[in-house]
Structure formats: structure tokens, C-alpha cells
Amino acid sequence: METQTYPTVLENVYKAAERLKNVVVRTPLAINNNLSDIYEAKIIFKREDLQRVRSYKIRGAYNKMAVMAPENLAKGVVCASAGNHAQGVAFACRTMKVKGTIFMPLPTPGQKLEQVRMFGGNHIDIVLYGDTFDEAKDAAEKFCKDHQGIFIHPFDDQDIIDGQATAALEILEQSDEHIDYLFLPVGGGGLAAGVCTVFRELSPQTKIIGVEPSAVASMKKALERGKPVLLEKISRFVDGAAVQKVGNLNFELCKNVLQDMVTVDEGLVCETILSLYNKDAVVVEPAGALSVAALEKYKDEIKGKNIVCIISGSNNDITRMEEIKEKALLHAGLKHYFLVRFAQRPGALKTFVMNVLGPNDDITFFEYTKKNSKEKGIAVVGIGLRDSKDFTPLLDNMKKYDFFVNYLNNDPSLMNLLI
């Protein structure tokens, strides 16, 4: 019987797939009818949110540890992660009976901490350090040097990339039609590098679109500069993609294959999370919503096409839902905050309600302290709208009746105090 051979560049990916076949879930590749109707295209989800650790990260973490020499594993492994890579490493540690030390940023959502503890059991120790993934990573690397541990990088490692690439192999095996566009989230670039490696060889006509949060556009900046660069300031909200600098190896594998890098605002990410939950009963974390959030920017190009969106993870802490809802309403123009001037007399609030608010407007936040020494006082007022078109009449009425002082939505420093 003739032995089948593969292109050299894919050899290790096929080996990783064989290594992982009894470890990872072969996640569904399923059409989303709702979005297909909206965009007049065939929108298909690769459901890595249904993976054993609820993200694709198990593929890379397990593959890396599976190829390590026993004497290196015996030293113990160390990793840094905002959550999903940590769960993959924790799962591998428990399965292989290897000691692991996992560094995570201090603001890591509680749900992800609990999941790491659950998957790792008594085989892992968790160390919370720093405000960002990059600060936790620096501490983890120092720990490795001090304790002779082996660092399991979350993305900038060929064995990690080969493991993540197995998701791309599955997509091509599961799809019965040519894929025109593939949208995927980008953090450090491990998944993107793996997908680019596979599709460059097996489906080069597919256009691969990377998606990042607008406030953490590390791959976009790297492509603009021609090399990975460290972003000085980032937002941690999309924690699964909050990486200040993409991996060097990841950048090299992506730079000539990615068709485009799209950035999306956090508010749009939140809208997408709520829409997926309400319309499709799909629960995703912020990074898991990135690929779907980007579809709107490509709505003209994707009409009539076959589109795959990788849903990368579902490790979302329920305590974040109020913040997610608030950000979604702000993005949609349905929630507005103002500084409002009130005369310090009985009936002032009634005048505001009767003359300023429209029939469908609702006061959702009100903070005011009466000061007896002044004729007028300032209140912080949040107003919810049924339709974004109601904003202009609301603002006009505030100014007409001399209530308006300032609009707060455009001031990030003040908004951070409110949401």
C-alpha cells in the first residue's frame, strides 16, 4: 500500500492532528441562518467555543507538551495567559500528570480563574501578577529562569502554532464547498499563523481576514511597520486578544498571507455578544465575537459568498454582562450621559421630565446632591432611548430649557467612572 505524503510545510500539522485526535473535540462547522439572511451569504461558524476547555487553545498547549522530552516535563512547565491558554495548559498538566505554574494578570475574570483551577486540579499553581498579559508573561519567564522551569508560550512557538493549525485542517475537511473568506480573531497571532500555514497550501484562494479590537491593534500595527511593535497602552476588555505585541514567528507566517486586518470597537463586540446569545443561543467571550463583529465591515464584499467565522472561545464571566450590555447600548446610540443643570427648587425635575424627555425616553441613572448655598446644582443623568434618532430632539430640548451643561459619552475618563 502506497504511503501518502504531505507537503513539508504541513507535515507537522498532520502529525499534531494525529496526536490530538483523542484529546480535542472535532468541533462543528455549522451554518448560521440568521446571519446568512442578513448578509445574503452563507455564514458558517467553526465552533471552537465548544472545545473541551471552551476555546481552541487546548490544541496548541497539548501539542507542545506532547512533543516535549520527559526530562523537560519533569522540570515542570510554566505559562502566562489571560485565561484560555492557561486552561489548555492546566488540562494538559492534569492529563499528563505534569506540575504546572500558571501566571495570570490580576484583572483576569473570576470565571477563567475557576476554570483553570478545575482543569488543572492539584497539578497546577496559579500566580496572579501584573495588570496585563505581557506583565504576567515577563514574571513567568523570570520564574522559569529562577526555578529551571520550561516556558509554554501561548503563541510564539512552532509547536503551539502547529496545534492551533489543526482547527484549519478540520475546517477544510468539514467544508463541502470552497471557502471564499475566513474571519478569525487575532491576539498574539498563534491561531492566525496556524490558519495561514494550512490555507496557504491547501486553499490559497481563500481570503483570510484577521480581526482585532480597535484598542489592541497589535497585528495591524506590526503589518504597518513591517515588524512586531510593542503597544504602549491597550484596553484589557477583550481579554482573550489583549496582547501588546504579536509573536515574531506569528508575524512572519501571517504577513504575506493575511488579506486584511480589521479592527472593531468594543461596543460592537458587545452588541455581537448579545445578538449571538439572544438570537442563536451562542455564548461567546469578547474575543470569540471578533470574527462575527467584523462581518458588517465586509457586508458588500461577502454577498453571495461562502464565509467561515472562527468562534474562538466562550469563557465569559456572567458578572461582566452588565458592562457588556452598557457598552452595547452606548455603541448603538441608545444610552447617553449628561451633566444637567437643575434649579434648586421644588418641581425642577418635573419640568425636566415633562419638557425635555421624549415619550419613549427613560432616565436610567441620576446622581444629584442639593447644595443650599446655590441657586442651581449639577446632576449626572443617564438617559436610555428606544431609537438612536431620538438623541437630537433630546439634546435640543435640554439646551432650549437651559438644562444642558455637558455631554459625557465622548469623554473616556469620565465614562470610566460610570460604567
QUISULVEN-V631681 format. One record per backbone hydrogen bond with DSSP energy under -1.0 kcal/mol. NH is the residue of the N-H (numbers start at 1). CO is the residue of the C=O. E is the energy in kcal/mol with one decimal. If there is no record, write none. Layout:
BEGIN
nh:NH co:CO e:E
nh:NH co:CO e:E
END
This chain:
BEGIN
nh:10 co:7 e:-1.7
nh:14 co:10 e:-2.3
nh:15 co:11 e:-1.9
nh:16 co:12 e:-2.2
nh:17 co:13 e:-2.3
nh:18 co:14 e:-1.9
nh:19 co:15 e:-2.2
nh:20 co:16 e:-2.0
nh:23 co:20 e:-2.3
nh:24 co:20 e:-2.5
nh:27 co:25 e:-1.6
nh:30 co:45 e:-2.4
nh:32 co:43 e:-3.3
nh:36 co:32 e:-2.0
nh:37 co:33 e:-2.1
nh:38 co:34 e:-1.9
nh:39 co:35 e:-2.6
nh:41 co:36 e:-1.5
nh:42 co:305 e:-2.7
nh:44 co:307 e:-3.0
nh:45 co:30 e:-3.4
nh:46 co:309 e:-2.5
nh:47 co:28 e:-2.4
nh:48 co:46 e:-1.9
nh:50 co:47 e:-1.8
nh:51 co:48 e:-1.4
nh:54 co:51 e:-1.9
nh:56 co:312 e:-1.3
nh:59 co:56 e:-2.1
nh:61 co:57 e:-2.1
nh:62 co:58 e:-2.3
nh:63 co:59 e:-1.6
nh:64 co:60 e:-2.4
nh:65 co:61 e:-2.0
nh:66 co:62 e:-2.3
nh:67 co:63 e:-1.1
nh:73 co:69 e:-2.2
nh:74 co:70 e:-2.1
nh:75 co:72 e:-1.0
nh:76 co:73 e:-1.6
nh:77 co:99 e:-2.5
nh:78 co:150 e:-2.7
nh:79 co:101 e:-2.0
nh:81 co:103 e:-2.2
nh:87 co:83 e:-1.5
nh:88 co:84 e:-1.8
nh:89 co:85 e:-2.6
nh:90 co:86 e:-2.7
nh:91 co:87 e:-2.5
nh:92 co:88 e:-2.2
nh:93 co:89 e:-2.8
nh:94 co:90 e:-2.2
nh:95 co:91 e:-2.4
nh:96 co:92 e:-2.8
nh:98 co:93 e:-2.4
nh:100 co:123 e:-2.7
nh:101 co:77 e:-2.3
nh:102 co:125 e:-3.3
nh:103 co:79 e:-3.1
nh:104 co:127 e:-2.5
nh:106 co:130 e:-3.2
nh:108 co:105 e:-1.8
nh:113 co:109 e:-1.5
nh:114 co:110 e:-2.4
nh:115 co:111 e:-2.0
nh:116 co:112 e:-2.2
nh:117 co:113 e:-2.2
nh:118 co:114 e:-2.3
nh:119 co:115 e:-2.7
nh:120 co:116 e:-2.4
nh:121 co:117 e:-2.3
nh:123 co:120 e:-1.9
nh:124 co:121 e:-1.1
nh:125 co:100 e:-2.1
nh:127 co:102 e:-3.1
nh:129 co:104 e:-2.6
nh:136 co:132 e:-1.9
nh:137 co:133 e:-2.7
nh:138 co:134 e:-2.1
nh:139 co:135 e:-1.8
nh:140 co:136 e:-2.2
nh:141 co:137 e:-2.5
nh:142 co:138 e:-1.9
nh:143 co:139 e:-2.2
nh:144 co:140 e:-2.1
nh:145 co:141 e:-1.8
nh:146 co:142 e:-2.2
nh:147 co:143 e:-2.1
nh:148 co:144 e:-1.2
nh:149 co:144 e:-1.1
nh:150 co:76 e:-2.3
nh:152 co:78 e:-3.4
nh:157 co:155 e:-1.9
nh:161 co:157 e:-2.5
nh:162 co:158 e:-2.7
nh:163 co:159 e:-1.8
nh:164 co:160 e:-2.4
nh:165 co:161 e:-2.2
nh:166 co:163 e:-1.2
nh:167 co:164 e:-1.6
nh:169 co:165 e:-1.6
nh:170 co:166 e:-2.1
nh:171 co:167 e:-2.0
nh:172 co:168 e:-2.0
nh:173 co:169 e:-2.2
nh:174 co:170 e:-2.7
nh:175 co:171 e:-1.7
nh:180 co:306 e:-1.7
nh:181 co:306 e:-1.7
nh:182 co:207 e:-2.6
nh:183 co:308 e:-3.0
nh:184 co:209 e:-2.3
nh:186 co:211 e:-2.5
nh:193 co:189 e:-2.5
nh:194 co:190 e:-2.0
nh:195 co:191 e:-2.8
nh:196 co:192 e:-2.7
nh:197 co:193 e:-2.1
nh:198 co:194 e:-1.8
nh:199 co:195 e:-2.9
nh:200 co:196 e:-2.1
nh:202 co:198 e:-2.7
nh:203 co:199 e:-1.8
nh:206 co:203 e:-1.8
nh:207 co:180 e:-2.8
nh:209 co:182 e:-3.1
nh:210 co:260 e:-2.7
nh:211 co:184 e:-2.0
nh:212 co:262 e:-2.7
nh:214 co:264 e:-2.4
nh:216 co:213 e:-1.8
nh:218 co:216 e:-1.7
nh:221 co:217 e:-2.0
nh:222 co:218 e:-1.9
nh:223 co:219 e:-2.6
nh:224 co:220 e:-1.9
nh:225 co:221 e:-2.1
nh:226 co:222 e:-1.7
nh:227 co:222 e:-1.2
nh:231 co:244 e:-2.4
nh:239 co:237 e:-1.9
nh:241 co:238 e:-2.2
nh:242 co:239 e:-1.0
nh:243 co:241 e:-1.7
nh:247 co:188 e:-2.1
nh:251 co:247 e:-2.4
nh:252 co:248 e:-2.0
nh:253 co:249 e:-2.0
nh:254 co:250 e:-1.5
nh:255 co:251 e:-2.6
nh:257 co:254 e:-1.8
nh:258 co:254 e:-2.7
nh:259 co:208 e:-2.6
nh:260 co:208 e:-1.2
nh:262 co:210 e:-3.2
nh:264 co:212 e:-2.1
nh:269 co:265 e:-1.9
nh:270 co:266 e:-2.4
nh:271 co:267 e:-2.3
nh:272 co:268 e:-2.2
nh:273 co:269 e:-2.3
nh:274 co:270 e:-2.2
nh:275 co:271 e:-2.4
nh:276 co:272 e:-2.7
nh:277 co:273 e:-1.8
nh:278 co:274 e:-2.9
nh:279 co:275 e:-2.7
nh:280 co:276 e:-1.4
nh:281 co:277 e:-1.2
nh:282 co:276 e:-2.2
nh:285 co:313 e:-1.8
nh:289 co:286 e:-1.1
nh:293 co:289 e:-2.5
nh:294 co:290 e:-1.5
nh:295 co:292 e:-1.4
nh:298 co:295 e:-1.3
nh:299 co:296 e:-1.1
nh:302 co:298 e:-2.1
nh:304 co:40 e:-3.2
nh:305 co:302 e:-2.3
nh:307 co:42 e:-3.1
nh:308 co:181 e:-2.4
nh:309 co:44 e:-3.0
nh:310 co:183 e:-2.4
nh:311 co:46 e:-2.4
nh:314 co:54 e:-2.1
nh:316 co:314 e:-1.9
nh:320 co:317 e:-2.2
nh:321 co:318 e:-1.6
nh:324 co:320 e:-2.4
nh:325 co:321 e:-2.8
nh:326 co:322 e:-2.4
nh:327 co:323 e:-2.6
nh:328 co:324 e:-2.1
nh:329 co:325 e:-2.3
nh:330 co:326 e:-2.3
nh:331 co:327 e:-2.3
nh:332 co:328 e:-2.1
nh:333 co:330 e:-1.1
nh:334 co:329 e:-2.9
nh:336 co:383 e:-2.1
nh:338 co:381 e:-2.5
nh:339 co:406 e:-2.8
nh:340 co:379 e:-3.2
nh:341 co:403 e:-3.5
nh:342 co:377 e:-3.3
nh:344 co:375 e:-3.3
nh:345 co:343 e:-2.1
nh:348 co:345 e:-1.5
nh:351 co:347 e:-2.1
nh:352 co:348 e:-1.9
nh:353 co:349 e:-2.5
nh:354 co:350 e:-2.7
nh:355 co:351 e:-2.7
nh:356 co:352 e:-2.0
nh:357 co:352 e:-1.3
nh:361 co:358 e:-1.1
nh:362 co:384 e:-2.3
nh:364 co:382 e:-2.7
nh:365 co:382 e:-1.6
nh:367 co:380 e:-2.1
nh:374 co:371 e:-2.0
nh:377 co:342 e:-3.0
nh:379 co:340 e:-2.9
nh:380 co:367 e:-2.2
nh:381 co:338 e:-2.5
nh:382 co:365 e:-2.7
nh:383 co:336 e:-3.2
nh:384 co:362 e:-3.4
nh:385 co:334 e:-2.6
nh:390 co:387 e:-2.1
nh:391 co:388 e:-1.6
nh:394 co:390 e:-1.6
nh:395 co:391 e:-2.6
nh:396 co:392 e:-2.6
nh:397 co:393 e:-2.3
nh:398 co:394 e:-2.1
nh:399 co:395 e:-2.0
nh:400 co:396 e:-2.5
nh:401 co:397 e:-2.2
nh:402 co:399 e:-1.2
nh:403 co:398 e:-3.2
nh:404 co:398 e:-1.3
nh:405 co:339 e:-2.0
nh:406 co:339 e:-1.5
nh:408 co:337 e:-2.6
nh:411 co:408 e:-2.3
nh:415 co:411 e:-2.5
nh:416 co:412 e:-1.9
nh:417 co:414 e:-1.2
nh:418 co:415 e:-1.2
nh:419 co:415 e:-2.1
END
